[in-house]
Amino acid sequence: MKMPVVATDGGERIIAWHNTVLRDENGAVCGILSSGGEDITEQQHAEEALVQANAKLNLLAGITRHDILNQITVARAYIGFAGGG
């Protein structure tokens, strides 16, 4: 489970906790043990940056594809006007 926490300097850090469900002798949940908190703030920021970069690349690819298709359409029209199509 990821959870934001406030650090001593007032900044926010993202901590990944490892949770284990505790059960009583009848199998009923009686608690949760959270341990091994790991600071994954930088990893989380890197993942968010990758998602944003991927979205921008997809947009650029779509625009580029559209521009190429427009150029092909113009070339086909010129060929048609020249009597070659």
PDB file of N, CA, C and O in Angstrom:
ATOM      1  N   MET A   1       0.852  -1.176   0.000  1.00  0.00           N
ATOM      2  CA  MET A   1       0.000   0.000   0.000  1.00  0.00           C
ATOM      3  C   MET A   1       0.894   1.234   0.000  1.00  0.00           C
ATOM      4  O   MET A   1       1.845   1.315   0.778  1.00  0.00           O
ATOM      5  N   LYS A   2       0.593   2.192  -0.868  1.00  0.00           N
ATOM      6  CA  LYS A   2       1.324   3.448  -0.936  1.00  0.00           C
ATOM      7  C   LYS A   2       0.593   4.483  -0.104  1.00  0.00           C
ATOM      8  O   LYS A   2      -0.635   4.575  -0.134  1.00  0.00           O
ATOM      9  N   MET A   3       1.368   5.260   0.640  1.00  0.00           N
ATOM     10  CA  MET A   3       0.739   6.252   1.501  1.00  0.00           C
ATOM     11  C   MET A   3       1.630   7.486   1.598  1.00  0.00           C
ATOM     12  O   MET A   3       2.821   7.368   1.889  1.00  0.00           O
ATOM     13  N   PRO A   4       1.062   8.673   1.356  1.00  0.00           N
ATOM     14  CA  PRO A   4       1.865   9.885   1.543  1.00  0.00           C
ATOM     15  C   PRO A   4       2.009  10.188   3.040  1.00  0.00           C
ATOM     16  O   PRO A   4       1.063  10.030   3.811  1.00  0.00           O
ATOM     17  N   VAL A   5       3.199  10.622   3.432  1.00  0.00           N
ATOM     18  CA  VAL A   5       3.448  11.026   4.814  1.00  0.00           C
ATOM     19  C   VAL A   5       4.190  12.353   4.797  1.00  0.00           C
ATOM     20  O   VAL A   5       4.853  12.687   3.815  1.00  0.00           O
ATOM     21  N   VAL A   6       4.078  13.105   5.880  1.00  0.00           N
ATOM     22  CA  VAL A   6       4.781  14.376   5.998  1.00  0.00           C
ATOM     23  C   VAL A   6       6.106  14.117   6.710  1.00  0.00           C
ATOM     24  O   VAL A   6       6.136  13.557   7.807  1.00  0.00           O
ATOM     25  N   ALA A   7       7.194  14.529   6.074  1.00  0.00           N
ATOM     26  CA  ALA A   7       8.530  14.341   6.640  1.00  0.00           C
ATOM     27  C   ALA A   7       8.809  15.418   7.682  1.00  0.00           C
ATOM     28  O   ALA A   7       8.047  16.375   7.815  1.00  0.00           O
ATOM     29  N   THR A   8       9.893  15.255   8.410  1.00  0.00           N
ATOM     30  CA  THR A   8      10.241  16.213   9.465  1.00  0.00           C
ATOM     31  C   THR A   8      10.516  17.606   8.902  1.00  0.00           C
ATOM     32  O   THR A   8      10.354  18.597   9.614  1.00  0.00           O
ATOM     33  N   ASP A   9      10.930  17.699   7.631  1.00  0.00           N
ATOM     34  CA  ASP A   9      11.178  19.003   7.019  1.00  0.00           C
ATOM     35  C   ASP A   9       9.903  19.639   6.465  1.00  0.00           C
ATOM     36  O   ASP A   9       9.948  20.733   5.902  1.00  0.00           O
ATOM     37  N   GLY A  10       8.767  18.957   6.623  1.00  0.00           N
ATOM     38  CA  GLY A  10       7.487  19.461   6.152  1.00  0.00           C
ATOM     39  C   GLY A  10       7.127  19.007   4.752  1.00  0.00           C
ATOM     40  O   GLY A  10       6.004  19.225   4.298  1.00  0.00           O
ATOM     41  N   GLY A  11       8.073  18.374   4.060  1.00  0.00           N
ATOM     42  CA  GLY A  11       7.806  17.880   2.716  1.00  0.00           C
ATOM     43  C   GLY A  11       7.027  16.572   2.752  1.00  0.00           C
ATOM     44  O   GLY A  11       6.996  15.871   3.764  1.00  0.00           O
ATOM     45  N   GLU A  12       6.408  16.268   1.640  1.00  0.00           N
ATOM     46  CA  GLU A  12       5.636  15.024   1.548  1.00  0.00           C
ATOM     47  C   GLU A  12       6.476  13.947   0.882  1.00  0.00           C
ATOM     48  O   GLU A  12       7.122  14.194  -0.136  1.00  0.00           O
ATOM     49  N   ARG A  13       6.464  12.762   1.454  1.00  0.00           N
ATOM     50  CA  ARG A  13       7.156  11.599   0.908  1.00  0.00           C
ATOM     51  C   ARG A  13       6.123  10.503   0.696  1.00  0.00           C
ATOM     52  O   ARG A  13       5.136  10.429   1.427  1.00  0.00           O
ATOM     53  N   ILE A  14       6.345   9.647  -0.305  1.00  0.00           N
ATOM     54  CA  ILE A  14       5.439   8.536  -0.564  1.00  0.00           C
ATOM     55  C   ILE A  14       6.114   7.264  -0.054  1.00  0.00           C
ATOM     56  O   ILE A  14       7.222   6.921  -0.466  1.00  0.00           O
ATOM     57  N   ILE A  15       5.432   6.586   0.838  1.00  0.00           N
ATOM     58  CA  ILE A  15       5.977   5.391   1.479  1.00  0.00           C
ATOM     59  C   ILE A  15       5.171   4.169   1.042  1.00  0.00           C
ATOM     60  O   ILE A  15       3.940   4.180   1.061  1.00  0.00           O
ATOM     61  N   ALA A  16       5.889   3.118   0.648  1.00  0.00           N
ATOM     62  CA  ALA A  16       5.242   1.841   0.317  1.00  0.00           C
ATOM     63  C   ALA A  16       5.346   0.953   1.552  1.00  0.00           C
ATOM     64  O   ALA A  16       6.444   0.679   2.036  1.00  0.00           O
ATOM     65  N   TRP A  17       4.222   0.513   2.049  1.00  0.00           N
ATOM     66  CA  TRP A  17       4.175  -0.335   3.235  1.00  0.00           C
ATOM     67  C   TRP A  17       3.872  -1.771   2.833  1.00  0.00           C
ATOM     68  O   TRP A  17       3.126  -2.025   1.887  1.00  0.00           O
ATOM     69  N   HIS A  18       4.458  -2.692   3.561  1.00  0.00           N
ATOM     70  CA  HIS A  18       4.183  -4.114   3.369  1.00  0.00           C
ATOM     71  C   HIS A  18       3.212  -4.522   4.479  1.00  0.00           C
ATOM     72  O   HIS A  18       3.554  -4.479   5.661  1.00  0.00           O
ATOM     73  N   ASN A  19       2.011  -4.913   4.089  1.00  0.00           N
ATOM     74  CA  ASN A  19       0.963  -5.215   5.067  1.00  0.00           C
ATOM     75  C   ASN A  19       0.688  -6.715   5.133  1.00  0.00           C
ATOM     76  O   ASN A  19       0.717  -7.425   4.128  1.00  0.00           O
ATOM     77  N   THR A  20       0.422  -7.162   6.346  1.00  0.00           N
ATOM     78  CA  THR A  20       0.042  -8.551   6.580  1.00  0.00           C
ATOM     79  C   THR A  20      -1.225  -8.560   7.427  1.00  0.00           C
ATOM     80  O   THR A  20      -1.302  -7.899   8.463  1.00  0.00           O
ATOM     81  N   VAL A  21      -2.212  -9.317   6.973  1.00  0.00           N
ATOM     82  CA  VAL A  21      -3.462  -9.431   7.731  1.00  0.00           C
ATOM     83  C   VAL A  21      -3.244 -10.414   8.876  1.00  0.00           C
ATOM     84  O   VAL A  21      -2.723 -11.512   8.680  1.00  0.00           O
ATOM     85  N   LEU A  22      -3.651 -10.003  10.066  1.00  0.00           N
ATOM     86  CA  LEU A  22      -3.557 -10.871  11.244  1.00  0.00           C
ATOM     87  C   LEU A  22      -4.916 -11.484  11.516  1.00  0.00           C
ATOM     88  O   LEU A  22      -5.935 -10.793  11.511  1.00  0.00           O
ATOM     89  N   ARG A  23      -4.922 -12.780  11.753  1.00  0.00           N
ATOM     90  CA  ARG A  23      -6.183 -13.495  12.013  1.00  0.00           C
ATOM     91  C   ARG A  23      -6.111 -14.197  13.365  1.00  0.00           C
ATOM     92  O   ARG A  23      -5.039 -14.596  13.821  1.00  0.00           O
ATOM     93  N   ASP A  24      -7.281 -14.337  13.995  1.00  0.00           N
ATOM     94  CA  ASP A  24      -7.335 -15.059  15.267  1.00  0.00           C
ATOM     95  C   ASP A  24      -7.442 -16.559  15.007  1.00  0.00           C
ATOM     96  O   ASP A  24      -7.388 -17.002  13.860  1.00  0.00           O
ATOM     97  N   GLU A  25      -7.592 -17.324  16.060  1.00  0.00           N
ATOM     98  CA  GLU A  25      -7.629 -18.783  15.920  1.00  0.00           C
ATOM     99  C   GLU A  25      -8.826 -19.284  15.108  1.00  0.00           C
ATOM    100  O   GLU A  25      -8.818 -20.422  14.638  1.00  0.00           O
ATOM    101  N   ASN A  26      -9.857 -18.441  14.938  1.00  0.00           N
ATOM    102  CA  ASN A  26     -11.027 -18.809  14.149  1.00  0.00           C
ATOM    103  C   ASN A  26     -10.928 -18.331  12.694  1.00  0.00           C
ATOM    104  O   ASN A  26     -11.823 -18.586  11.889  1.00  0.00           O
ATOM    105  N   GLY A  27      -9.845 -17.644  12.370  1.00  0.00           N
ATOM    106  CA  GLY A  27      -9.652 -17.141  11.012  1.00  0.00           C
ATOM    107  C   GLY A  27     -10.226 -15.755  10.777  1.00  0.00           C
ATOM    108  O   GLY A  27     -10.153 -15.236   9.664  1.00  0.00           O
ATOM    109  N   ALA A  28     -10.794 -15.152  11.810  1.00  0.00           N
ATOM    110  CA  ALA A  28     -11.348 -13.803  11.658  1.00  0.00           C
ATOM    111  C   ALA A  28     -10.213 -12.779  11.705  1.00  0.00           C
ATOM    112  O   ALA A  28      -9.242 -12.942  12.444  1.00  0.00           O
ATOM    113  N   VAL A  29     -10.352 -11.745  10.921  1.00  0.00           N
ATOM    114  CA  VAL A  29      -9.343 -10.688  10.900  1.00  0.00           C
ATOM    115  C   VAL A  29      -9.372  -9.958  12.233  1.00  0.00           C
ATOM    116  O   VAL A  29     -10.423  -9.507  12.689  1.00  0.00           O
ATOM    117  N   CYS A  30      -8.194  -9.848  12.851  1.00  0.00           N
ATOM    118  CA  CYS A  30      -8.124  -9.144  14.128  1.00  0.00           C
ATOM    119  C   CYS A  30      -7.142  -7.979  14.079  1.00  0.00           C
ATOM    120  O   CYS A  30      -6.982  -7.258  15.064  1.00  0.00           O
ATOM    121  N   GLY A  31      -6.494  -7.797  12.953  1.00  0.00           N
ATOM    122  CA  GLY A  31      -5.580  -6.670  12.827  1.00  0.00           C
ATOM    123  C   GLY A  31      -4.772  -6.727  11.545  1.00  0.00           C
ATOM    124  O   GLY A  31      -4.866  -7.674  10.765  1.00  0.00           O
ATOM    125  N   ILE A  32      -3.983  -5.699  11.352  1.00  0.00           N
ATOM    126  CA  ILE A  32      -3.086  -5.627  10.199  1.00  0.00           C
ATOM    127  C   ILE A  32      -1.730  -5.179  10.713  1.00  0.00           C
ATOM    128  O   ILE A  32      -1.632  -4.238  11.500  1.00  0.00           O
ATOM    129  N   LEU A  33      -0.688  -5.858  10.264  1.00  0.00           N
ATOM    130  CA  LEU A  33       0.677  -5.499  10.622  1.00  0.00           C
ATOM    131  C   LEU A  33       1.311  -4.809   9.426  1.00  0.00           C
ATOM    132  O   LEU A  33       1.438  -5.406   8.357  1.00  0.00           O
ATOM    133  N   SER A  34       1.712  -3.544   9.603  1.00  0.00           N
ATOM    134  CA  SER A  34       2.398  -2.792   8.548  1.00  0.00           C
ATOM    135  C   SER A  34       3.858  -2.703   8.915  1.00  0.00           C
ATOM    136  O   SER A  34       4.208  -2.320  10.032  1.00  0.00           O
ATOM    137  N   SER A  35       4.715  -3.061   7.965  1.00  0.00           N
ATOM    138  CA  SER A  35       6.148  -3.039   8.249  1.00  0.00           C
ATOM    139  C   SER A  35       6.926  -2.708   6.987  1.00  0.00           C
ATOM    140  O   SER A  35       6.380  -2.670   5.884  1.00  0.00           O
ATOM    141  N   GLY A  36       8.208  -2.470   7.181  1.00  0.00           N
ATOM    142  CA  GLY A  36       9.109  -2.283   6.052  1.00  0.00           C
ATOM    143  C   GLY A  36       8.766  -1.107   5.174  1.00  0.00           C
ATOM    144  O   GLY A  36       8.845  -1.212   3.950  1.00  0.00           O
ATOM    145  N   GLY A  37       8.384   0.018   5.764  1.00  0.00           N
ATOM    146  CA  GLY A  37       8.069   1.193   4.967  1.00  0.00           C
ATOM    147  C   GLY A  37       9.277   1.603   4.137  1.00  0.00           C
ATOM    148  O   GLY A  37      10.382   1.749   4.658  1.00  0.00           O
ATOM    149  N   GLU A  38       9.051   1.789   2.826  1.00  0.00           N
ATOM    150  CA  GLU A  38      10.136   2.141   1.908  1.00  0.00           C
ATOM    151  C   GLU A  38       9.768   3.426   1.186  1.00  0.00           C
ATOM    152  O   GLU A  38       8.672   3.536   0.637  1.00  0.00           O
ATOM    153  N   ASP A  39      10.665   4.392   1.181  1.00  0.00           N
ATOM    154  CA  ASP A  39      10.432   5.666   0.506  1.00  0.00           C
ATOM    155  C   ASP A  39      10.539   5.461  -1.007  1.00  0.00           C
ATOM    156  O   ASP A  39      11.611   5.164  -1.533  1.00  0.00           O
ATOM    157  N   ILE A  40       9.415   5.625  -1.688  1.00  0.00           N
ATOM    158  CA  ILE A  40       9.389   5.450  -3.142  1.00  0.00           C
ATOM    159  C   ILE A  40       9.022   6.763  -3.849  1.00  0.00           C
ATOM    160  O   ILE A  40       8.521   6.748  -4.973  1.00  0.00           O
ATOM    161  N   THR A  41       9.272   7.888  -3.186  1.00  0.00           N
ATOM    162  CA  THR A  41       8.892   9.192  -3.728  1.00  0.00           C
ATOM    163  C   THR A  41       9.515   9.433  -5.097  1.00  0.00           C
ATOM    164  O   THR A  41       8.816   9.793  -6.045  1.00  0.00           O
ATOM    165  N   GLU A  42      10.838   9.234  -5.203  1.00  0.00           N
ATOM    166  CA  GLU A  42      11.520   9.503  -6.464  1.00  0.00           C
ATOM    167  C   GLU A  42      11.040   8.548  -7.561  1.00  0.00           C
ATOM    168  O   GLU A  42      10.877   8.957  -8.710  1.00  0.00           O
ATOM    169  N   GLN A  43      10.818   7.301  -7.215  1.00  0.00           N
ATOM    170  CA  GLN A  43      10.311   6.324  -8.185  1.00  0.00           C
ATOM    171  C   GLN A  43       8.929   6.743  -8.678  1.00  0.00           C
ATOM    172  O   GLN A  43       8.644   6.668  -9.874  1.00  0.00           O
ATOM    173  N   GLN A  44       8.078   7.181  -7.766  1.00  0.00           N
ATOM    174  CA  GLN A  44       6.717   7.610  -8.119  1.00  0.00           C
ATOM    175  C   GLN A  44       6.770   8.818  -9.054  1.00  0.00           C
ATOM    176  O   GLN A  44       6.018   8.887 -10.026  1.00  0.00           O
ATOM    177  N   HIS A  45       7.662   9.774  -8.758  1.00  0.00           N
ATOM    178  CA  HIS A  45       7.791  10.954  -9.613  1.00  0.00           C
ATOM    179  C   HIS A  45       8.311  10.567 -10.996  1.00  0.00           C
ATOM    180  O   HIS A  45       7.863  11.115 -12.004  1.00  0.00           O
ATOM    181  N   ALA A  46       9.254   9.625 -11.049  1.00  0.00           N
ATOM    182  CA  ALA A  46       9.787   9.163 -12.334  1.00  0.00           C
ATOM    183  C   ALA A  46       8.698   8.477 -13.154  1.00  0.00           C
ATOM    184  O   ALA A  46       8.612   8.681 -14.365  1.00  0.00           O
ATOM    185  N   GLU A  47       7.866   7.664 -12.500  1.00  0.00           N
ATOM    186  CA  GLU A  47       6.768   6.987 -13.203  1.00  0.00           C
ATOM    187  C   GLU A  47       5.768   7.998 -13.755  1.00  0.00           C
ATOM    188  O   GLU A  47       5.277   7.837 -14.873  1.00  0.00           O
ATOM    189  N   GLU A  48       5.465   9.034 -12.983  1.00  0.00           N
ATOM    190  CA  GLU A  48       4.535  10.068 -13.446  1.00  0.00           C
ATOM    191  C   GLU A  48       5.123  10.819 -14.635  1.00  0.00           C
ATOM    192  O   GLU A  48       4.404  11.146 -15.579  1.00  0.00           O
ATOM    193  N   ALA A  49       6.436  11.098 -14.595  1.00  0.00           N
ATOM    194  CA  ALA A  49       7.098  11.784 -15.706  1.00  0.00           C
ATOM    195  C   ALA A  49       7.065  10.916 -16.966  1.00  0.00           C
ATOM    196  O   ALA A  49       6.879  11.436 -18.067  1.00  0.00           O
ATOM    197  N   LEU A  50       7.244   9.605 -16.816  1.00  0.00           N
ATOM    198  CA  LEU A  50       7.179   8.699 -17.961  1.00  0.00           C
ATOM    199  C   LEU A  50       5.785   8.676 -18.578  1.00  0.00           C
ATOM    200  O   LEU A  50       5.645   8.649 -19.801  1.00  0.00           O
ATOM    201  N   VAL A  51       4.761   8.685 -17.740  1.00  0.00           N
ATOM    202  CA  VAL A  51       3.385   8.699 -18.242  1.00  0.00           C
ATOM    203  C   VAL A  51       3.134   9.979 -19.045  1.00  0.00           C
ATOM    204  O   VAL A  51       2.534   9.936 -20.120  1.00  0.00           O
ATOM    205  N   GLN A  52       3.593  11.109 -18.519  1.00  0.00           N
ATOM    206  CA  GLN A  52       3.407  12.384 -19.229  1.00  0.00           C
ATOM    207  C   GLN A  52       4.189  12.403 -20.540  1.00  0.00           C
ATOM    208  O   GLN A  52       3.675  12.858 -21.562  1.00  0.00           O
ATOM    209  N   ALA A  53       5.428  11.912 -20.518  1.00  0.00           N
ATOM    210  CA  ALA A  53       6.239  11.878 -21.736  1.00  0.00           C
ATOM    211  C   ALA A  53       5.600  10.973 -22.784  1.00  0.00           C
ATOM    212  O   ALA A  53       5.590  11.301 -23.971  1.00  0.00           O
ATOM    213  N   ASN A  54       5.071   9.840 -22.347  1.00  0.00           N
ATOM    214  CA  ASN A  54       4.414   8.917 -23.274  1.00  0.00           C
ATOM    215  C   ASN A  54       3.185   9.557 -23.913  1.00  0.00           C
ATOM    216  O   ASN A  54       2.945   9.387 -25.108  1.00  0.00           O
ATOM    217  N   ALA A  55       2.414  10.286 -23.126  1.00  0.00           N
ATOM    218  CA  ALA A  55       1.230  10.965 -23.662  1.00  0.00           C
ATOM    219  C   ALA A  55       1.638  12.002 -24.708  1.00  0.00           C
ATOM    220  O   ALA A  55       0.986  12.130 -25.744  1.00  0.00           O
ATOM    221  N   LYS A  56       2.713  12.742 -24.440  1.00  0.00           N
ATOM    222  CA  LYS A  56       3.186  13.745 -25.394  1.00  0.00           C
ATOM    223  C   LYS A  56       3.703  13.084 -26.669  1.00  0.00           C
ATOM    224  O   LYS A  56       3.448  13.570 -27.771  1.00  0.00           O
ATOM    225  N   LEU A  57       4.427  11.980 -26.521  1.00  0.00           N
ATOM    226  CA  LEU A  57       4.922  11.266 -27.699  1.00  0.00           C
ATOM    227  C   LEU A  57       3.777  10.719 -28.546  1.00  0.00           C
ATOM    228  O   LEU A  57       3.832  10.760 -29.775  1.00  0.00           O
ATOM    229  N   ASN A  58       2.746  10.210 -27.889  1.00  0.00           N
ATOM    230  CA  ASN A  58       1.580   9.709 -28.630  1.00  0.00           C
ATOM    231  C   ASN A  58       0.891  10.835 -29.390  1.00  0.00           C
ATOM    232  O   ASN A  58       0.461  10.650 -30.529  1.00  0.00           O
ATOM    233  N   LEU A  59       0.786  11.994 -28.763  1.00  0.00           N
ATOM    234  CA  LEU A  59       0.188  13.149 -29.439  1.00  0.00           C
ATOM    235  C   LEU A  59       1.036  13.550 -30.644  1.00  0.00           C
ATOM    236  O   LEU A  59       0.501  13.784 -31.728  1.00  0.00           O
ATOM    237  N   LEU A  60       2.347  13.630 -30.461  1.00  0.00           N
ATOM    238  CA  LEU A  60       3.241  13.991 -31.554  1.00  0.00           C
ATOM    239  C   LEU A  60       3.163  12.976 -32.691  1.00  0.00           C
ATOM    240  O   LEU A  60       3.148  13.357 -33.862  1.00  0.00           O
ATOM    241  N   ALA A  61       3.114  11.695 -32.356  1.00  0.00           N
ATOM    242  CA  ALA A  61       3.014  10.646 -33.372  1.00  0.00           C
ATOM    243  C   ALA A  61       1.712  10.785 -34.158  1.00  0.00           C
ATOM    244  O   ALA A  61       1.699  10.623 -35.378  1.00  0.00           O
ATOM    245  N   GLY A  62       0.621  11.085 -33.460  1.00  0.00           N
ATOM    246  CA  GLY A  62      -0.668  11.255 -34.133  1.00  0.00           C
ATOM    247  C   GLY A  62      -0.656  12.443 -35.080  1.00  0.00           C
ATOM    248  O   GLY A  62      -1.174  12.364 -36.194  1.00  0.00           O
ATOM    249  N   ILE A  63      -0.062  13.548 -34.631  1.00  0.00           N
ATOM    250  CA  ILE A  63       0.020  14.746 -35.483  1.00  0.00           C
ATOM    251  C   ILE A  63       0.901  14.463 -36.698  1.00  0.00           C
ATOM    252  O   ILE A  63       0.555  14.830 -37.821  1.00  0.00           O
ATOM    253  N   THR A  64       2.041  13.807 -36.469  1.00  0.00           N
ATOM    254  CA  THR A  64       2.964  13.481 -37.559  1.00  0.00           C
ATOM    255  C   THR A  64       2.291  12.568 -38.576  1.00  0.00           C
ATOM    256  O   THR A  64       2.425  12.773 -39.783  1.00  0.00           O
ATOM    257  N   ARG A  65       1.568  11.560 -38.092  1.00  0.00           N
ATOM    258  CA  ARG A  65       0.862  10.642 -38.988  1.00  0.00           C
ATOM    259  C   ARG A  65      -0.152  11.403 -39.831  1.00  0.00           C
ATOM    260  O   ARG A  65      -0.270  11.171 -41.034  1.00  0.00           O
ATOM    261  N   HIS A  66      -0.878  12.306 -39.199  1.00  0.00           N
ATOM    262  CA  HIS A  66      -1.876  13.101 -39.911  1.00  0.00           C
ATOM    263  C   HIS A  66      -1.205  13.951 -40.996  1.00  0.00           C
ATOM    264  O   HIS A  66      -1.709  14.037 -42.116  1.00  0.00           O
ATOM    265  N   ASP A  67      -0.069  14.577 -40.664  1.00  0.00           N
ATOM    266  CA  ASP A  67       0.651  15.398 -41.633  1.00  0.00           C
ATOM    267  C   ASP A  67       1.156  14.565 -42.808  1.00  0.00           C
ATOM    268  O   ASP A  67       1.072  15.000 -43.956  1.00  0.00           O
ATOM    269  N   ILE A  68       1.677  13.377 -42.530  1.00  0.00           N
ATOM    270  CA  ILE A  68       2.166  12.503 -43.601  1.00  0.00           C
ATOM    271  C   ILE A  68       1.009  12.090 -44.514  1.00  0.00           C
ATOM    272  O   ILE A  68       1.145  12.097 -45.738  1.00  0.00           O
ATOM    273  N   LEU A  69      -0.123  11.732 -43.914  1.00  0.00           N
ATOM    274  CA  LEU A  69      -1.280  11.351 -44.735  1.00  0.00           C
ATOM    275  C   LEU A  69      -1.750  12.516 -45.603  1.00  0.00           C
ATOM    276  O   LEU A  69      -2.173  12.310 -46.740  1.00  0.00           O
ATOM    277  N   ASN A  70      -1.679  13.730 -45.076  1.00  0.00           N
ATOM    278  CA  ASN A  70      -2.043  14.902 -45.883  1.00  0.00           C
ATOM    279  C   ASN A  70      -1.101  15.049 -47.074  1.00  0.00           C
ATOM    280  O   ASN A  70      -1.550  15.335 -48.184  1.00  0.00           O
ATOM    281  N   GLN A  71       0.188  14.858 -46.858  1.00  0.00           N
ATOM    282  CA  GLN A  71       1.166  14.973 -47.944  1.00  0.00           C
ATOM    283  C   GLN A  71       0.934  13.893 -49.001  1.00  0.00           C
ATOM    284  O   GLN A  71       1.052  14.155 -50.198  1.00  0.00           O
ATOM    285  N   ILE A  72       0.607  12.688 -48.558  1.00  0.00           N
ATOM    286  CA  ILE A  72       0.312  11.601 -49.502  1.00  0.00           C
ATOM    287  C   ILE A  72      -0.925  11.947 -50.332  1.00  0.00           C
ATOM    288  O   ILE A  72      -0.949  11.706 -51.539  1.00  0.00           O
ATOM    289  N   THR A  73      -1.935  12.502 -49.702  1.00  0.00           N
ATOM    290  CA  THR A  73      -3.159  12.893 -50.415  1.00  0.00           C
ATOM    291  C   THR A  73      -2.846  13.954 -51.472  1.00  0.00           C
ATOM    292  O   THR A  73      -3.354  13.891 -52.591  1.00  0.00           O
ATOM    293  N   VAL A  74      -2.012  14.924 -51.114  1.00  0.00           N
ATOM    294  CA  VAL A  74      -1.629  15.970 -52.072  1.00  0.00           C
ATOM    295  C   VAL A  74      -0.849  15.354 -53.229  1.00  0.00           C
ATOM    296  O   VAL A  74      -1.095  15.695 -54.386  1.00  0.00           O
ATOM    297  N   ALA A  75       0.078  14.459 -52.937  1.00  0.00           N
ATOM    298  CA  ALA A  75       0.869  13.813 -53.993  1.00  0.00           C
ATOM    299  C   ALA A  75      -0.032  13.017 -54.932  1.00  0.00           C
ATOM    300  O   ALA A  75       0.151  13.046 -56.149  1.00  0.00           O
ATOM    301  N   ARG A  76      -1.001  12.311 -54.365  1.00  0.00           N
ATOM    302  CA  ARG A  76      -1.934  11.542 -55.202  1.00  0.00           C
ATOM    303  C   ARG A  76      -2.758  12.468 -56.094  1.00  0.00           C
ATOM    304  O   ARG A  76      -3.032  12.142 -57.249  1.00  0.00           O
ATOM    305  N   ALA A  77      -3.145  13.603 -55.566  1.00  0.00           N
ATOM    306  CA  ALA A  77      -3.929  14.558 -56.348  1.00  0.00           C
ATOM    307  C   ALA A  77      -3.103  15.089 -57.517  1.00  0.00           C
ATOM    308  O   ALA A  77      -3.601  15.185 -58.638  1.00  0.00           O
ATOM    309  N   TYR A  78      -1.830  15.436 -57.253  1.00  0.00           N
ATOM    310  CA  TYR A  78      -0.966  15.912 -58.340  1.00  0.00           C
ATOM    311  C   TYR A  78      -0.792  14.838 -59.409  1.00  0.00           C
ATOM    312  O   TYR A  78      -0.811  15.142 -60.602  1.00  0.00           O
ATOM    313  N   ILE A  79      -0.625  13.598 -58.995  1.00  0.00           N
ATOM    314  CA  ILE A  79      -0.490  12.497 -59.954  1.00  0.00           C
ATOM    315  C   ILE A  79      -1.776  12.371 -60.774  1.00  0.00           C
ATOM    316  O   ILE A  79      -1.734  12.172 -61.988  1.00  0.00           O
ATOM    317  N   GLY A  80      -2.894  12.488 -60.107  1.00  0.00           N
ATOM    318  CA  GLY A  80      -4.193  12.423 -60.803  1.00  0.00           C
ATOM    319  C   GLY A  80      -4.355  13.548 -61.811  1.00  0.00           C
ATOM    320  O   GLY A  80      -4.819  13.320 -62.929  1.00  0.00           O
ATOM    321  N   PHE A  81      -3.969  14.779 -61.419  1.00  0.00           N
ATOM    322  CA  PHE A  81      -4.076  15.930 -62.323  1.00  0.00           C
ATOM    323  C   PHE A  81      -3.141  15.787 -63.517  1.00  0.00           C
ATOM    324  O   PHE A  81      -3.435  16.264 -64.613  1.00  0.00           O
ATOM    325  N   ALA A  82      -2.018  15.126 -63.291  1.00  0.00           N
ATOM    326  CA  ALA A  82      -1.034  14.963 -64.375  1.00  0.00           C
ATOM    327  C   ALA A  82      -1.430  13.818 -65.316  1.00  0.00           C
ATOM    328  O   ALA A  82      -0.756  13.574 -66.318  1.00  0.00           O
ATOM    329  N   GLY A  83      -2.495  13.135 -65.000  1.00  0.00           N
ATOM    330  CA  GLY A  83      -2.979  12.072 -65.859  1.00  0.00           C
ATOM    331  C   GLY A  83      -2.310  10.739 -65.606  1.00  0.00           C
ATOM    332  O   GLY A  83      -2.399   9.830 -66.431  1.00  0.00           O
ATOM    333  N   GLY A  84      -1.645  10.613 -64.478  1.00  0.00           N
ATOM    334  CA  GLY A  84      -0.957   9.373 -64.183  1.00  0.00           C
ATOM    335  C   GLY A  84      -1.761   8.455 -63.271  1.00  0.00           C
ATOM    336  O   GLY A  84      -1.295   7.358 -62.965  1.00  0.00           O
ATOM    337  N   GLY A  85      -2.925   8.848 -62.833  1.00  0.00           N
ATOM    338  CA  GLY A  85      -3.640   8.006 -61.897  1.00  0.00           C
ATOM    339  C   GLY A  85      -4.964   7.721 -62.375  1.00  0.00           C
ATOM    340  O   GLY A  85      -5.723   7.016 -61.710  1.00  0.00           O
TER     341      GLY A  85
END
